[in-house]
Amino acid sequence: MGKRTAADLERELAMLAQVRHHLRASEGEDFRIPTTTGDGLLDELNSLERSPGDPT
């Protein structure tokens, strides 16, 4: 896969949020969901936003 853009990462975060919502709806509000994937996406998004040469 090529270099991901901020828009790509934002779409992935939105998808994860939707999956989390559906899991909590079916398993209950106390269902704990690991945040490792979301944390990694946020870190990548933040690094893109700090890159001075990135036009996105």
N, C-alpha and C positions, 0 to 999 in steps of 0.2 A: 504494500500500500504506500502511496506517495505521502508527501508532507500534508498533515491535516491543518486546516484553517480554523480560525476562531469560530466560524459558523458551523463547521463540522463538529467541533467540540461542544458547542452549545446545543446542537441537535442531540448528541449523545447524552448530555446531561438531562435534557428534557425527556428522553426516552427512559433513562434510569429513574427519574422522578415518577413517571407514569407507572413503571413496573413496581416501584416501591408502594405507590398508592394502591395498586391492585392487590399486592401481597398483603398489605395491612388490612384492606377491606375483607379479604378472605380468611386471614389468619388472626386478625384482631390487632388492636392498637398497640398492644404490648410486644408484638412480634419484632425482634431485633434483627436488623439488616446490616451486614458488614458494610463499611463505608470505603473500603480500600479502593475500589474502582472509581468511585466518585471523587475521592481525594486525588487520585492520579490524574483524572481529567481536569480537575480544577487547577492542579499544579501546572499541567501542560498549557492550559488556557492562560494562566497568569504569566507564564514565561513568554508566550506569544505576545501578550499585551505589553510586556516590558521590552521586547525586541525593537530597537530603533529603526532597523532597516526593513521591517515587515509592513507592507502596505495595507494589510487587513485590519 
